[in-house]
Amino acid sequence: MSLATYTGPNVELPINNNLVTNGSCFSDERNRLNIKKRQFTTPYVYEVASDWGIEITEYMNKSRRKKSKEKLIVLCKLMDRYFKSGDFFEWYSCLVGEETEEQERK
């Protein structure tokens, strides 16, 4: 199984790089529209392309958790380049195939 990560900013991002993409690693455009509808309150959704998504939990091994933290920092720095005051993004990770399932919100 693979982990997919998506970001939903409240502004359109003119990007397509090695980390955040309009293309697909695990998803296609139709799937991203369903993800946007089910998982985000924002008007845009992008897949965070990586060999393993961003998951920072106590259950991950230390090496993968460290890499996830590094990816999240890169993602935040990237977003900061395009955001103005008040802009934001949401973030969602799941196993591939579970993108549109109900998520537990805490």
N, CA, C and O atoms as a Tinker XYZ file with bonds, in Angstrom:
   424  protein
     1  N      0.835000   -1.183000    0.000000    73     2
     2  CA     0.000000    0.000000    0.000000    64     1     3
     3  C      0.878000    1.245000    0.000000    63     2     4     5
     4  O      2.016000    1.234000    0.471000    81     3
     5  N      0.319000    2.299000   -0.536000    73     3     6
     6  CA     1.022000    3.581000   -0.574000    64     5     7
     7  C      0.181000    4.639000    0.111000    63     6     8     9
     8  O     -1.046000    4.542000    0.158000    81     7
     9  N      0.838000    5.629000    0.633000    73     7    10
    10  CA     0.180000    6.751000    1.277000    64     9    11
    11  C      0.175000    7.914000    0.304000    63    10    12    13
    12  O      1.204000    8.249000   -0.283000    81    11
    13  N     -0.990000    8.530000    0.136000    73    11    14
    14  CA    -1.123000    9.708000   -0.726000    64    13    15
    15  C     -1.397000   10.919000    0.158000    63    14    16    17
    16  O     -2.092000   10.820000    1.169000    81    15
    17  N     -0.843000   12.057000   -0.235000    73    15    18
    18  CA    -1.052000   13.294000    0.506000    64    17    19
    19  C     -1.519000   14.373000   -0.450000    63    18    20    21
    20  O     -1.012000   14.499000   -1.564000    81    19
    21  N     -2.493000   15.149000    0.000000    73    19    22
    22  CA    -3.079000   16.212000   -0.806000    64    21    23
    23  C     -3.082000   17.501000   -0.008000    63    22    24    25
    24  O     -3.160000   17.482000    1.221000    81    23
    25  N     -2.996000   18.612000   -0.707000    73    23    26
    26  CA    -3.104000   19.910000   -0.063000    64    25    27
    27  C     -4.211000   20.694000   -0.760000    63    26    28    29
    28  O     -4.359000   20.643000   -1.981000    81    27
    29  N     -4.971000   21.406000    0.032000    73    27    30
    30  CA    -6.057000   22.223000   -0.491000    64    29    31
    31  C     -5.860000   23.669000   -0.094000    63    30    32    33
    32  O     -6.288000   24.067000    0.989000    81    31
    33  N     -5.224000   24.469000   -0.935000    73    31    34
    34  CA    -5.062000   25.892000   -0.614000    64    33    35
    35  C     -6.323000   26.674000   -0.976000    63    34    36    37
    36  O     -7.139000   26.222000   -1.779000    81    35
    37  N     -6.466000   27.833000   -0.382000    73    35    38
    38  CA    -7.611000   28.677000   -0.716000    64    37    39
    39  C     -7.322000   29.571000   -1.922000    63    38    40    41
    40  O     -8.176000   30.359000   -2.330000    81    39
    41  N     -6.128000   29.451000   -2.491000    73    39    42
    42  CA    -5.764000   30.202000   -3.697000    64    41    43
    43  C     -5.154000   29.239000   -4.706000    63    42    44    45
    44  O     -4.570000   28.223000   -4.329000    81    43
    45  N     -5.291000   29.556000   -5.977000    73    43    46
    46  CA    -4.686000   28.729000   -7.011000    64    45    47
    47  C     -3.177000   28.911000   -6.991000    63    46    48    49
    48  O     -2.681000   30.029000   -6.857000    81    47
    49  N     -2.464000   27.830000   -7.123000    73    47    50
    50  CA    -1.006000   27.877000   -7.108000    64    49    51
    51  C     -0.468000   27.638000   -8.516000    63    50    52    53
    52  O     -0.808000   26.637000   -9.146000    81    51
    53  N      0.363000   28.543000   -9.011000    73    51    54
    54  CA     0.938000   28.374000  -10.356000    64    53    55
    55  C      2.178000   27.489000  -10.303000    63    54    56    57
    56  O      3.262000   27.902000  -10.715000    81    55
    57  N      2.012000   26.279000   -9.797000    73    55    58
    58  CA     3.174000   25.431000   -9.578000    64    57    59
    59  C      2.975000   24.052000  -10.180000    63    58    60    61
    60  O      1.853000   23.577000  -10.354000    81    59
    61  N      4.062000   23.448000  -10.479000    73    59    62
    62  CA     4.121000   22.045000  -10.851000    64    61    63
    63  C      5.587000   21.664000  -10.707000    63    62    64    65
    64  O      6.380000   21.827000  -11.634000    81    63
    65  N      5.930000   21.159000   -9.539000    73    63    66
    66  CA     7.327000   20.848000   -9.266000    64    65    67
    67  C      7.437000   19.439000   -8.715000    63    66    68    69
    68  O      6.492000   18.657000   -8.821000    81    67
    69  N      8.556000   19.111000   -8.141000    73    67    70
    70  CA     8.769000   17.747000   -7.651000    64    69    71
    71  C      7.992000   17.416000   -6.389000    63    70    72    73
    72  O      7.890000   16.243000   -6.030000    81    71
    73  N      7.437000   18.417000   -5.700000    73    71    74
    74  CA     6.734000   18.133000   -4.451000    64    73    75
    75  C      5.222000   18.278000   -4.592000    63    74    76    77
    76  O      4.474000   17.394000   -4.176000    81    75
    77  N      4.778000   19.363000   -5.162000    73    75    78
    78  CA     3.344000   19.599000   -5.317000    64    77    79
    79  C      3.051000   19.644000   -6.802000    63    78    80    81
    80  O      3.766000   20.295000   -7.565000    81    79
    81  N      2.001000   18.953000   -7.212000    73    79    82
    82  CA     1.755000   18.830000   -8.640000    64    81    83
    83  C      0.286000   18.945000   -8.994000    63    82    84    85
    84  O     -0.585000   18.571000   -8.209000    81    83
    85  N      0.021000   19.461000  -10.169000    73    83    86
    86  CA    -1.317000   19.410000  -10.739000    64    85    87
    87  C     -1.513000   18.085000  -11.457000    63    86    88    89
    88  O     -2.641000   17.661000  -11.710000    81    87
    89  N     -0.415000   17.445000  -11.778000    73    87    90
    90  CA    -0.467000   16.143000  -12.431000    64    89    91
    91  C     -0.791000   15.078000  -11.406000    63    90    92    93
    92  O     -1.363000   15.364000  -10.355000    81    91
    93  N     -0.429000   13.877000  -11.713000    73    91    94
    94  CA    -0.797000   12.829000  -10.773000    64    93    95
    95  C      0.371000   11.912000  -10.458000    63    94    96    97
    96  O      1.184000   11.575000  -11.318000    81    95
    97  N      0.420000   11.535000   -9.239000    73    95    98
    98  CA     1.308000   10.480000   -8.780000    64    97    99
    99  C      0.406000    9.265000   -8.527000    63    98   100   101
   100  O      0.669000    8.170000   -9.022000    81    99
   101  N     -0.659000    9.480000   -7.749000    73    99   102
   102  CA    -1.642000    8.438000   -7.458000    64   101   103
   103  C     -3.042000    8.800000   -7.950000    63   102   104   105
   104  O     -3.897000    7.920000   -8.044000    81   103
   105  N     -3.296000   10.053000   -8.263000    73   103   106
   106  CA    -4.657000   10.483000   -8.571000    64   105   107
   107  C     -4.754000   11.070000   -9.976000    63   106   108   109
   108  O     -3.762000   11.507000  -10.560000    81   107
   109  N     -5.969000   11.068000  -10.494000    73   107   110
   110  CA    -6.228000   11.757000  -11.744000    64   109   111
   111  C     -7.147000   12.941000  -11.434000    63   110   112   113
   112  O     -7.556000   13.126000  -10.287000    81   111
   113  N     -7.470000   13.737000  -12.446000    73   111   114
   114  CA    -8.261000   14.954000  -12.208000    64   113   115
   115  C     -9.620000   14.632000  -11.588000    63   114   116   117
   116  O    -10.054000   15.322000  -10.665000    81   115
   117  N    -10.291000   13.604000  -12.078000    73   115   118
   118  CA   -11.610000   13.238000  -11.536000    64   117   119
   119  C    -11.495000   12.849000  -10.063000    63   118   120   121
   120  O    -12.324000   13.241000   -9.243000    81   119
   121  N    -10.468000   12.080000   -9.739000    73   119   122
   122  CA   -10.264000   11.671000   -8.358000    64   121   123
   123  C     -9.988000   12.875000   -7.465000    63   122   124   125
   124  O    -10.505000   12.948000   -6.350000    81   123
   125  N     -9.174000   13.826000   -7.943000    73   123   126
   126  CA    -8.885000   15.025000   -7.144000    64   125   127
   127  C    -10.137000   15.859000   -6.920000    63   126   128   129
   128  O    -10.287000   16.471000   -5.863000    81   127
   129  N    -11.045000   15.893000   -7.903000    73   127   130
   130  CA   -12.309000   16.608000   -7.713000    64   129   131
   131  C    -13.144000   15.949000   -6.616000    63   130   132   133
   132  O    -13.769000   16.640000   -5.811000    81   131
   133  N    -13.156000   14.617000   -6.582000    73   131   134
   134  CA   -13.870000   13.908000   -5.517000    64   133   135
   135  C    -13.215000   14.132000   -4.166000    63   134   136   137
   136  O    -13.902000   14.273000   -3.153000    81   135
   137  N    -11.897000   14.166000   -4.148000    73   135   138
   138  CA   -11.172000   14.435000   -2.900000    64   137   139
   139  C    -11.511000   15.838000   -2.406000    63   138   140   141
   140  O    -11.771000   16.044000   -1.221000    81   139
   141  N    -11.505000   16.796000   -3.328000    73   139   142
   142  CA   -11.829000   18.187000   -2.958000    64   141   143
   143  C    -13.230000   18.251000   -2.341000    63   142   144   145
   144  O    -13.442000   18.911000   -1.324000    81   143
   145  N    -14.157000   17.572000   -2.957000    73   143   146
   146  CA   -15.544000   17.595000   -2.490000    64   145   147
   147  C    -15.697000   16.951000   -1.118000    63   146   148   149
   148  O    -16.476000   17.431000   -0.295000    81   147
   149  N    -14.964000   15.869000   -0.863000    73   147   150
   150  CA   -15.129000   15.106000    0.374000    64   149   151
   151  C    -14.204000   15.535000    1.506000    63   150   152   153
   152  O    -14.555000   15.378000    2.676000    81   151
   153  N    -13.016000   16.079000    1.181000    73   151   154
   154  CA   -12.011000   16.273000    2.223000    64   153   155
   155  C    -11.617000   17.723000    2.479000    63   154   156   157
   156  O    -11.015000   18.012000    3.514000    81   155
   157  N    -11.936000   18.640000    1.575000    73   155   158
   158  CA   -11.450000   20.009000    1.720000    64   157   159
   159  C    -12.579000   21.027000    1.717000    63   158   160   161
   160  O    -13.641000   20.798000    1.138000    81   159
   161  N    -12.333000   22.146000    2.369000    73   159   162
   162  CA   -13.270000   23.267000    2.323000    64   161   163
   163  C    -12.782000   24.327000    1.341000    63   162   164   165
   164  O    -13.451000   25.339000    1.129000    81   163
   165  N    -11.628000   24.096000    0.750000    73   163   166
   166  CA   -10.994000   25.070000   -0.137000    64   165   167
   167  C    -11.334000   24.764000   -1.601000    63   166   168   169
   168  O    -11.736000   23.644000   -1.915000    81   167
   169  N    -11.178000   25.740000   -2.494000    73   167   170
   170  CA   -11.559000   25.538000   -3.899000    64   169   171
   171  C    -10.534000   24.785000   -4.750000    63   170   172   173
   172  O    -10.836000   24.423000   -5.887000    81   171
   173  N     -9.336000   24.544000   -4.228000    73   171   174
   174  CA    -8.286000   23.900000   -5.028000    64   173   175
   175  C     -7.743000   22.679000   -4.299000    63   174   176   177
   176  O     -7.771000   22.609000   -3.071000    81   175
   177  N     -7.251000   21.723000   -5.070000    73   175   178
   178  CA    -6.603000   20.553000   -4.485000    64   177   179
   179  C     -5.429000   20.162000   -5.367000    63   178   180   181
   180  O     -5.527000   20.139000   -6.593000    81   179
   181  N     -4.323000   19.857000   -4.713000    73   179   182
   182  CA    -3.111000   19.420000   -5.395000    64   181   183
   183  C     -2.605000   18.172000   -4.698000    63   182   184   185
   184  O     -2.739000   18.026000   -3.483000    81   183
   185  N     -2.034000   17.290000   -5.464000    73   183   186
   186  CA    -1.414000   16.118000   -4.871000    64   185   187
   187  C      0.024000   16.456000   -4.494000    63   186   188   189
   188  O      0.748000   17.086000   -5.265000    81   187
   189  N      0.423000   16.032000   -3.311000    73   187   190
   190  CA     1.807000   16.175000   -2.888000    64   189   191
   191  C      2.495000   14.900000   -3.351000    63   190   192   193
   192  O      2.310000   13.834000   -2.763000    81   191
   193  N      3.282000   15.017000   -4.402000    73   191   194
   194  CA     3.885000   13.847000   -5.040000    64   193   195
   195  C      5.111000   13.393000   -4.265000    63   194   196   197
   196  O      6.037000   14.168000   -4.023000    81   195
   197  N      5.098000   12.145000   -3.886000    73   195   198
   198  CA     6.260000   11.566000   -3.219000    64   197   199
   199  C      6.106000   10.053000   -3.215000    63   198   200   201
   200  O      5.028000    9.524000   -3.485000    81   199
   201  N      7.194000    9.370000   -2.906000    73   199   202
   202  CA     7.123000    7.916000   -2.852000    64   201   203
   203  C      6.293000    7.450000   -1.671000    63   202   204   205
   204  O      5.756000    6.343000   -1.694000    81   203
   205  N      6.179000    8.252000   -0.665000    73   203   206
   206  CA     5.312000    7.991000    0.479000    64   205   207
   207  C      4.844000    9.350000    0.944000    63   206   208   209
   208  O      5.648000   10.273000    1.074000    81   207
   209  N      3.545000    9.485000    1.198000    73   207   210
   210  CA     2.982000   10.784000    1.557000    64   209   211
   211  C      3.597000   11.361000    2.829000    63   210   212   213
   212  O      4.636000   10.898000    3.302000    81   211
   213  N      2.958000   12.345000    3.351000    73   211   214
   214  CA     3.420000   12.996000    4.574000    64   213   215
   215  C      2.576000   12.468000    5.730000    63   214   216   217
   216  O      1.382000   12.752000    5.823000    81   215
   217  N      3.204000   11.710000    6.591000    73   215   218
   218  CA     2.522000   11.191000    7.778000    64   217   219
   219  C      3.447000   11.361000    8.961000    63   218   220   221
   220  O      4.560000   10.837000    8.979000    81   219
   221  N      2.978000   12.095000    9.943000    73   219   222
   222  CA     3.794000   12.344000   11.128000    64   221   223
   223  C      2.995000   11.847000   12.330000    63   222   224   225
   224  O      2.218000   12.587000   12.934000    81   223
   225  N      3.208000   10.587000   12.656000    73   223   226
   226  CA     2.517000    9.984000   13.792000    64   225   227
   227  C      3.518000    9.193000   14.616000    63   226   228   229
   228  O      4.629000    8.904000   14.172000    81   227
   229  N      3.107000    8.861000   15.798000    73   227   230
   230  CA     3.959000    8.066000   16.679000    64   229   231
   231  C      4.138000    6.640000   16.161000    63   230   232   233
   232  O      5.032000    5.927000   16.618000    81   231
   233  N      3.298000    6.215000   15.211000    73   231   234
   234  CA     3.352000    4.846000   14.701000    64   233   235
   235  C      4.340000    4.659000   13.552000    63   234   236   237
   236  O      4.650000    3.527000   13.181000    81   235
   237  N      4.830000    5.747000   12.995000    73   235   238
   238  CA     5.797000    5.662000   11.893000    64   237   239
   239  C      7.188000    5.401000   12.455000    63   238   240   241
   240  O      7.496000    5.801000   13.577000    81   239
   241  N      8.024000    4.729000   11.671000    73   239   242
   242  CA     9.397000    4.564000   12.133000    64   241   243
   243  C     10.082000    5.934000   12.089000    63   242   244   245
   244  O      9.670000    6.819000   11.339000    81   243
   245  N     11.111000    6.093000   12.885000    73   243   246
   246  CA    11.746000    7.408000   13.058000    64   245   247
   247  C     12.273000    7.983000   11.756000    63   246   248   249
   248  O     12.164000    9.188000   11.529000    81   247
   249  N     12.833000    7.165000   10.910000    73   247   250
   250  CA    13.396000    7.642000    9.651000    64   249   251
   251  C     12.306000    8.201000    8.735000    63   250   252   253
   252  O     12.461000    9.288000    8.178000    81   251
   253  N     11.211000    7.465000    8.577000    73   251   254
   254  CA    10.121000    7.924000    7.707000    64   253   255
   255  C      9.441000    9.152000    8.294000    63   254   256   257
   256  O      9.053000   10.061000    7.560000    81   255
   257  N      9.293000    9.183000    9.623000    73   255   258
   258  CA     8.688000   10.348000   10.275000    64   257   259
   259  C      9.557000   11.580000   10.057000    63   258   260   261
   260  O      9.037000   12.666000    9.803000    81   259
   261  N     10.888000   11.421000   10.154000    73   259   262
   262  CA    11.807000   12.538000    9.912000    64   261   263
   263  C     11.680000   13.045000    8.478000    63   262   264   265
   264  O     11.635000   14.254000    8.250000    81   263
   265  N     11.624000   12.128000    7.508000    73   263   266
   266  CA    11.459000   12.525000    6.105000    64   265   267
   267  C     10.138000   13.233000    5.887000    63   266   268   269
   268  O     10.071000   14.197000    5.125000    81   267
   269  N      9.078000   12.767000    6.549000    73   267   270
   270  CA     7.777000   13.424000    6.433000    64   269   271
   271  C      7.830000   14.844000    6.975000    63   270   272   273
   272  O      7.268000   15.759000    6.373000    81   271
   273  N      8.494000   15.033000    8.095000    73   271   274
   274  CA     8.632000   16.382000    8.661000    64   273   275
   275  C      9.389000   17.291000    7.700000    63   274   276   277
   276  O      9.026000   18.453000    7.519000    81   275
   277  N     10.439000   16.760000    7.086000    73   275   278
   278  CA    11.206000   17.543000    6.116000    64   277   279
   279  C     10.338000   17.925000    4.920000    63   278   280   281
   280  O     10.406000   19.060000    4.449000    81   279
   281  N      9.518000   16.988000    4.419000    73   279   282
   282  CA     8.622000   17.281000    3.293000    64   281   283
   283  C      7.600000   18.348000    3.670000    63   282   284   285
   284  O      7.295000   19.232000    2.869000    81   283
   285  N      7.068000   18.263000    4.895000    73   283   286
   286  CA     6.085000   19.250000    5.335000    64   285   287
   287  C      6.710000   20.637000    5.421000    63   286   288   289
   288  O      6.073000   21.623000    5.049000    81   287
   289  N      7.930000   20.729000    5.898000    73   287   290
   290  CA     8.621000   22.020000    5.964000    64   289   291
   291  C      8.825000   22.583000    4.561000    63   290   292   293
   292  O      8.599000   23.771000    4.331000    81   291
   293  N      9.254000   21.735000    3.618000    73   291   294
   294  CA     9.420000   22.180000    2.227000    64   293   295
   295  C      8.082000   22.645000    1.671000    63   294   296   297
   296  O      8.020000   23.674000    0.998000    81   295
   297  N      7.011000   21.904000    1.940000    73   295   298
   298  CA     5.675000   22.285000    1.467000    64   297   299
   299  C      5.262000   23.643000    2.039000    63   298   300   301
   300  O      4.748000   24.492000    1.311000    81   299
   301  N      5.483000   23.846000    3.322000    73   299   302
   302  CA     5.125000   25.131000    3.943000    64   301   303
   303  C      5.933000   26.281000    3.363000    63   302   304   305
   304  O      5.394000   27.363000    3.132000    81   303
   305  N      7.218000   26.060000    3.127000    73   303   306
   306  CA     8.050000   27.109000    2.523000    64   305   307
   307  C      7.576000   27.422000    1.110000    63   306   308   309
   308  O      7.552000   28.582000    0.698000    81   307
   309  N      7.199000   26.387000    0.374000    73   307   310
   310  CA     6.686000   26.580000   -0.976000    64   309   311
   311  C      5.388000   27.389000   -0.954000    63   310   312   313
   312  O      5.221000   28.331000   -1.728000    81   311
   313  N      4.484000   27.014000   -0.069000    73   311   314
   314  CA     3.218000   27.738000    0.044000    64   313   315
   315  C      3.465000   29.187000    0.438000    63   314   316   317
   316  O      2.793000   30.092000   -0.058000    81   315
   317  N      4.409000   29.405000    1.312000    73   315   318
   318  CA     4.709000   30.757000    1.773000    64   317   319
   319  C      5.122000   31.669000    0.621000    63   318   320   321
   320  O      4.874000   32.874000    0.663000    81   319
   321  N      5.747000   31.103000   -0.399000    73   319   322
   322  CA     6.160000   31.908000   -1.559000    64   321   323
   323  C      4.963000   32.442000   -2.338000    63   322   324   325
   324  O      5.064000   33.489000   -2.977000    81   323
   325  N      3.840000   31.745000   -2.294000    73   323   326
   326  CA     2.673000   32.126000   -3.090000    64   325   327
   327  C      1.558000   32.763000   -2.273000    63   326   328   329
   328  O      0.650000   33.367000   -2.844000    81   327
   329  N      1.605000   32.645000   -0.981000    73   327   330
   330  CA     0.509000   33.117000   -0.142000    64   329   331
   331  C      0.690000   34.571000    0.257000    63   330   332   333
   332  O      1.804000   35.057000    0.455000    81   331
   333  N     -0.440000   35.242000    0.367000    73   331   334
   334  CA    -0.503000   36.584000    0.945000    64   333   335
   335  C     -1.092000   36.438000    2.334000    63   334   336   337
   336  O     -1.545000   35.357000    2.711000    81   335
   337  N     -1.088000   37.508000    3.086000    73   335   338
   338  CA    -1.644000   37.488000    4.432000    64   337   339
   339  C     -3.086000   36.979000    4.391000    63   338   340   341
   340  O     -3.895000   37.464000    3.599000    81   339
   341  N     -3.404000   36.015000    5.233000    73   339   342
   342  CA    -4.754000   35.469000    5.314000    64   341   343
   343  C     -4.973000   34.215000    4.481000    63   342   344   345
   344  O     -5.965000   33.516000    4.687000    81   343
   345  N     -4.069000   33.906000    3.539000    73   343   346
   346  CA    -4.193000   32.681000    2.747000    64   345   347
   347  C     -3.814000   31.485000    3.617000    63   346   348   349
   348  O     -3.077000   31.623000    4.594000    81   347
   349  N     -4.321000   30.321000    3.254000    73   347   350
   350  CA    -4.052000   29.118000    4.039000    64   349   351
   351  C     -4.186000   27.879000    3.153000    63   350   352   353
   352  O     -4.672000   27.951000    2.025000    81   351
   353  N     -3.744000   26.745000    3.692000    73   351   354
   354  CA    -3.991000   25.481000    3.013000    64   353   355
   355  C     -4.374000   24.412000    4.025000    63   354   356   357
   356  O     -3.983000   24.460000    5.191000    81   355
   357  N     -5.143000   23.456000    3.549000    73   355   358
   358  CA    -5.496000   22.283000    4.337000    64   357   359
   359  C     -4.645000   21.123000    3.816000    63   358   360   361
   360  O     -4.082000   21.195000    2.723000    81   359
   361  N     -4.561000   20.071000    4.599000    73   359   362
   362  CA    -3.675000   18.973000    4.270000    64   361   363
   363  C     -4.383000   17.678000    4.619000    63   362   364   365
   364  O     -5.009000   17.578000    5.674000    81   363
   365  N     -4.290000   16.680000    3.741000    73   363   366
   366  CA    -4.965000   15.404000    3.963000    64   365   367
   367  C     -4.091000   14.268000    3.460000    63   366   368   369
   368  O     -3.628000   14.305000    2.320000    81   367
   369  N     -3.859000   13.264000    4.290000    73   367   370
   370  CA    -3.118000   12.068000    3.905000    64   369   371
   371  C     -3.996000   10.853000    4.136000    63   370   372   373
   372  O     -4.769000   10.801000    5.093000    81   371
   373  N     -3.870000    9.877000    3.251000    73   371   374
   374  CA    -4.639000    8.645000    3.371000    64   373   375
   375  C     -3.959000    7.552000    2.563000    63   374   376   377
   376  O     -3.059000    7.831000    1.769000    81   375
   377  N     -4.379000    6.326000    2.758000    73   375   378
   378  CA    -3.892000    5.241000    1.923000    64   377   379
   379  C     -4.524000    5.367000    0.547000    63   378   380   381
   380  O     -5.687000    5.752000    0.430000    81   379
   381  N     -3.776000    5.049000   -0.483000    73   379   382
   382  CA    -4.297000    5.112000   -1.842000    64   381   383
   383  C     -5.530000    4.209000   -1.918000    63   382   384   385
   384  O     -5.501000    3.055000   -1.490000    81   383
   385  N     -6.597000    4.754000   -2.464000    73   383   386
   386  CA    -7.857000    4.040000   -2.558000    64   385   387
   387  C     -8.857000    4.471000   -1.502000    63   386   388   389
   388  O    -10.043000    4.158000   -1.604000    81   387
   389  N     -8.389000    5.186000   -0.488000    73   387   390
   390  CA    -9.266000    5.634000    0.591000    64   389   391
   391  C     -9.478000    7.149000    0.562000    63   390   392   393
   392  O     -9.905000    7.738000    1.556000    81   391
   393  N     -9.181000    7.774000   -0.575000    73   391   394
   394  CA    -9.198000    9.239000   -0.665000    64   393   395
   395  C    -10.557000    9.867000   -0.375000    63   394   396   397
   396  O    -10.616000   10.973000    0.162000    81   395
   397  N    -11.634000    9.198000   -0.713000    73   395   398
   398  CA   -12.949000    9.820000   -0.543000    64   397   399
   399  C    -13.741000    9.230000    0.617000    63   398   400   401
   400  O    -14.927000    9.526000    0.766000    81   399
   401  N    -13.102000    8.397000    1.445000    73   399   402
   402  CA   -13.789000    7.859000    2.613000    64   401   403
   403  C    -13.931000    8.937000    3.677000    63   402   404   405
   404  O    -13.138000    9.876000    3.742000    81   403
   405  N    -14.957000    8.785000    4.509000    73   403   406
   406  CA   -15.156000    9.720000    5.610000    64   405   407
   407  C    -13.925000    9.704000    6.495000    63   406   408   409
   408  O    -13.409000    8.641000    6.842000    81   407
   409  N    -13.463000   10.880000    6.854000    73   407   410
   410  CA   -12.327000   10.946000    7.749000    64   409   411
   411  C    -12.797000   11.298000    9.155000    63   410   412   413
   412  O    -13.789000   12.002000    9.347000    81   411
   413  N    -12.066000   10.793000   10.113000    73   411   414
   414  CA   -12.377000   11.104000   11.506000    64   413   415
   415  C    -11.789000   12.465000   11.814000    63   414   416   417
   416  O    -10.585000   12.676000   11.670000    81   415
   417  N    -12.621000   13.372000   12.231000    73   415   418
   418  CA   -12.162000   14.727000   12.579000    64   417   419
   419  C    -12.127000   14.864000   14.087000    63   418   420   421
   420  O    -13.057000   14.465000   14.789000    81   419
   421  N    -11.040000   15.435000   14.570000    73   419   422
   422  CA   -10.899000   15.623000   16.028000    64   421   423
   423  C    -10.845000   17.078000   16.334000    63   422   424
   424  O    -10.729000   17.461000   17.498000    81   423
